[in-house]
Every structure is written in structure tokens, then in C-alpha cells.
Amino acid sequence: TAPAPSAPPTDSPSFPETMDSASSGGADSGAGKSFDTAAATAALRSAAIAAKDCKRSYGPTGPGTVKVTFSPSGNVTSALLLAPQYAGTLVGTCVATKFLKLRVPSFEGTAVTTNMPFEIPP
């Protein structure tokens, strides 16, 4: 068996630590609903898996990252591809669309942004 890969210290997909809100604690205070990290994690993982279906025989492959922003309504307002090889390609558009379709329960506070890795198989 292959040895278990060690996680890089800054690119680890441990989602609660990578989620960022402009108001630290604002979403958790008061009677309002806080951002549902578990729901976001599940949705992001699902989209990353679905992104594999974006593979094209002539398109780019390999790892990439999407910067995803959830608005307080629960909708994704931005899915920015941080991998330049996917910019302007059908594969990149497909991947971004997978993430733009995500929804989480609405929450109080400011938008929450996180990075999510994905990989298009060769």
C-alpha cells in the first residue's frame, strides 16, 4: 500500500478553519441563525466531486481551487477559479457552474468565503 500523504499546512481542506467571515462572531451572536459550516462543507465536497464530470477530452486537467462566497441568503454569489489553466475554458465554466448552484441554509451576518480544491482527472 502507498504511504498516506501528509496534508500541506496551508492548503488543508479542513473547511471550518478555511471559512472566513468579515464579522468574526457576528453570525454567532444574538438570536439569528449562524452559518451552517457542516452544510457548507457537505455542499462544497459534493460540488468538488461533481466537478470531475466537467472533464473534456481536449480540455485542461489537474488540480485547481475555487474561491466560493456564500451570501446570508444561503446562495453562492461568487465562484472564482484560482487555477489559471481553467480560465476561459469550457471545463472552467462547468466547474464554476457546479459551485454557483450550491445552496446552504440562510444565516445572519456577513458573507462567508472559503477556498475549495477540486481535481479534473487526466
C-alpha positions as CSV (number, residue, x, y, z in Angstrom):
1,T,0.0,0.0,0.0
2,A,1.1,3.6,-0.6
3,P,2.0,5.7,2.3
4,A,-0.6,8.2,3.5
5,P,0.1,11.6,2.0
6,S,0.8,14.3,4.6
7,A,-1.5,17.4,4.4
8,P,0.2,20.6,3.4
9,P,0.0,23.1,6.2
10,T,-1.7,25.9,4.2
11,D,-3.8,24.0,1.7
12,S,-5.5,21.6,4.0
13,P,-9.2,21.2,3.1
14,S,-10.3,21.4,6.8
15,F,-13.2,23.6,6.0
16,P,-14.2,25.2,9.3
17,E,-10.7,26.6,9.6
18,T,-10.7,28.0,6.0
19,M,-14.1,29.6,6.1
20,D,-13.8,33.4,6.6
21,S,-16.5,35.9,7.6
22,A,-16.0,39.6,7.7
23,S,-17.6,39.7,11.1
24,S,-16.0,37.2,13.4
25,G,-18.7,36.2,15.8
26,G,-21.4,38.4,14.3
27,A,-23.1,35.4,12.8
28,D,-23.0,33.5,16.1
29,S,-24.3,36.3,18.3
30,G,-28.0,37.1,19.0
31,A,-31.0,35.0,18.2
32,G,-30.2,34.8,14.4
33,K,-29.1,31.6,12.6
34,S,-25.4,31.2,12.3
35,F,-23.6,30.0,9.2
36,D,-24.0,26.2,8.9
37,T,-20.4,25.0,8.4
38,A,-21.4,21.4,8.2
39,A,-23.9,22.1,5.4
40,A,-21.4,24.2,3.5
41,T,-18.7,21.5,3.9
42,A,-21.1,18.8,2.5
43,A,-22.2,21.1,-0.4
44,L,-18.6,22.0,-1.3
45,R,-17.4,18.4,-1.2
46,S,-20.4,17.4,-3.4
47,A,-19.5,20.1,-5.9
48,A,-15.9,19.2,-6.0
49,I,-16.8,15.6,-6.8
50,A,-19.3,16.7,-9.4
51,A,-16.6,18.9,-11.0
52,K,-14.9,15.7,-12.2
53,D,-17.8,15.4,-14.7
54,C,-16.6,18.6,-16.3
55,K,-13.7,16.7,-17.9
56,R,-13.3,17.2,-21.7
57,S,-11.0,15.1,-23.9
58,Y,-9.4,18.3,-25.2
59,G,-9.6,20.4,-22.0
60,P,-7.3,21.1,-19.1
61,T,-6.9,18.6,-16.3
62,G,-5.3,18.5,-12.9
63,P,-5.8,20.2,-9.5
64,G,-7.5,23.6,-9.1
65,T,-9.1,25.7,-6.4
66,V,-12.4,27.6,-6.4
67,K,-12.9,30.6,-4.1
68,V,-16.6,30.4,-3.1
69,T,-18.6,33.1,-1.4
70,F,-21.9,32.3,0.4
71,S,-24.3,35.3,0.9
72,P,-26.5,35.4,4.0
73,S,-29.4,34.2,1.8
74,G,-27.5,30.9,1.5
75,N,-26.9,31.3,-2.2
76,V,-23.4,31.3,-3.7
77,T,-22.7,34.8,-5.1
78,S,-19.2,34.1,-6.5
79,A,-17.2,31.0,-7.6
80,L,-13.8,32.3,-8.7
81,L,-11.4,29.8,-10.3
82,L,-8.0,30.4,-8.8
83,A,-6.3,27.9,-11.3
84,P,-5.2,29.8,-14.4
85,Q,-5.2,26.7,-16.6
86,Y,-9.1,26.7,-16.3
87,A,-9.6,30.4,-17.2
88,G,-11.7,30.9,-20.3
89,T,-12.3,27.2,-20.9
90,L,-15.4,25.1,-21.1
91,V,-14.1,23.0,-18.3
92,G,-13.6,26.0,-16.1
93,T,-17.1,27.3,-16.9
94,C,-18.5,23.9,-16.0
95,V,-16.6,23.8,-12.7
96,A,-17.7,27.3,-11.7
97,T,-21.3,26.4,-12.5
98,K,-21.2,23.4,-10.2
99,F,-20.2,25.6,-7.3
100,L,-22.6,28.5,-8.2
101,K,-25.5,26.1,-7.9
102,L,-24.8,25.4,-4.3
103,R,-27.2,26.5,-1.5
104,V,-26.9,26.4,2.3
105,P,-29.5,27.4,4.9
106,S,-29.8,31.2,5.2
107,F,-27.8,32.8,8.0
108,E,-27.3,36.1,9.8
109,G,-24.2,38.1,9.5
110,T,-21.9,38.9,6.5
111,A,-21.0,36.8,3.5
112,V,-18.7,33.8,4.1
113,T,-15.8,33.0,1.7
114,T,-13.8,29.8,1.5
115,N,-11.4,28.1,-0.9
116,M,-12.3,24.6,-2.1
117,P,-9.9,22.3,-4.0
118,F,-11.0,20.2,-6.9
119,E,-9.4,18.0,-9.5
120,I,-10.2,17.2,-13.1
121,P,-8.8,13.7,-13.8
122,P,-6.4,13.2,-16.7
